[in-house]
Every structure is written in structure tokens, then in C-alpha cells.
């Protein structure tokens, strides 16, 4: 299965990112293909979320919304695992690409 994870941050900010890192590594270990989309690119204030070797990653802050969505769509995910984004226009575009599951970590 092709699973694309989406998160606001690309760095290990807290529990949500730590969880996401562990899940992506386990999913890849179980034979799934994973990709990662982040709203923000990683500043130099912390380590990036570790991804499985060869997993594509796209950062909307660096690429822009249109290119990020085009790259995600071209990857053809079976499901998108959304962990939160502030940019609602990007979320709306993501929802058009594949079935999307939201894991809301906060309130």
C-alpha cells in the first residue's frame, strides 16, 4: 500500500512528530511504501523527522502549494494519513487526491 503522511512540521517538535516518525518507519518495515508532506520546511532548530530510505518528501513552504500537491498526486497514494496543517487550501487539495484519514493530536 502507498501511504502518504502529512504534517505541519518536518522536525521533531513534540509527541505528534515522534509518533509519526515511528509509524512511518514501522509501515515501511511492514512492506508499505511511504511518502511525507510537510507544510513547513525544517529550520535548523531541531532534527528532521526520520523517514525510511528512499521515501519521497515534499515541503510546501519550499516548493509552493501547487507543486507540492502535483508531486503528491503524481505519487498516487492509496491513502493519506493527515496529522494536521494550518493552510486550509493545501488541506482541501490533499482531500481531492486520495482517501484521507485525520489523526488529530491536539484540540
Residue pairs with C-beta under 8 A, 6 or more apart in sequence:
1 32
1 33
1 78
1 79
2 32
2 33
2 34
2 35
2 75
2 76
2 77
2 78
2 79
3 27
3 32
3 33
3 34
3 35
3 77
3 78
3 79
3 80
3 81
4 34
4 35
4 36
4 37
4 72
4 75
4 77
4 79
4 80
4 81
4 98
5 20
5 23
5 24
5 34
5 35
5 36
5 37
5 80
5 81
5 82
5 83
6 36
6 37
6 38
6 80
6 81
6 82
6 83
6 85
6 94
7 16
7 17
7 20
7 36
7 37
7 38
7 39
7 49
7 83
7 84
7 85
8 38
8 39
8 40
8 83
8 84
8 85
8 86
9 17
9 38
9 39
9 40
9 42
9 49
10 36
10 38
10 40
10 41
10 42
10 48
10 49
10 57
10 59
11 17
11 42
11 43
11 45
11 46
11 47
11 48
11 49
12 18
12 21
12 46
12 47
12 48
12 49
13 46
15 105
16 83
16 84
16 105
16 106
17 49
19 105
20 49
20 83
21 49
21 50
21 51
23 81
24 34
24 36
24 49
24 50
24 51
24 52
24 55
25 50
25 51
25 52
27 34
28 34
28 52
28 55
29 52
33 55
34 51
34 52
34 55
35 55
35 56
35 57
35 58
35 72
35 75
35 77
36 49
36 51
36 55
36 56
36 57
36 58
37 57
37 58
37 59
37 60
37 68
37 72
37 94
38 49
38 57
38 58
38 59
38 60
38 61
39 60
39 61
39 85
39 86
39 87
39 90
40 59
40 60
40 61
41 59
41 61
41 62
42 48
42 59
51 57
56 71
56 75
58 67
58 68
58 71
58 72
59 68
60 68
60 87
60 90
63 71
65 87
65 89
65 90
65 93
68 90
69 90
69 93
69 94
69 97
72 80
72 94
72 97
73 97
76 98
77 97
77 98
78 98
78 99
79 98
79 99
79 100
79 101
80 94
80 97
80 98
80 99
80 100
80 101
81 100
81 101
81 103
82 91
82 94
82 100
82 101
82 102
82 103
83 102
83 103
83 105
84 102
84 104
84 105
84 106
85 91
85 94
94 100
